[in-house]
């Protein structure tokens, strides 16, 4: 496994490192779609406001963080992950 694929897997899995967490996957997908839509709008020559972009992106990251925090209560403890 390459370093990049290990980093991606670590970002998308839960505490056990094997089970993919839906909240993290959907958050990563939402961030990628946000970037793609922004770049596509620039490509099409539409206006781009950095304040609105930053606000929207900040809200997206806050929602992503809240989802992962709420989901963390259902994950096993660190001691249980090694079993």
Residue, then its C-alpha position, 0 to 999 in steps of 0.5 A: x500500500x502506498x503512502x497516499x492510499x494509506x493516508x486516504x484510508x486513515x482519513x476515511x476509516x473509523x478508529x479500528x482502521x478497517x471499517x469505512x465511516x459513512x460520515x467521513x466518506x460523505x464529507x470527503x465526497x461533499x468537499x470534492x463536489x464543492x471544489x469541482x463545482x467551484x472550478x467549473x463555475x470559474x471555467x465557464x466564466x461565472x463570477x466568483x466571490x471569495x467571501x461567499x465561497x469561504x463562507x460556504x466552504x467553512x459551513x461545509x467543513x463545520x457540518x462535516x466535523x459535527x457529523x464525525x463528532x456525533x458519529x464518534x460516540x458509536x465507535x469502539x474505544x481504543x482498547x477495543x479496536x485492537x481486539 
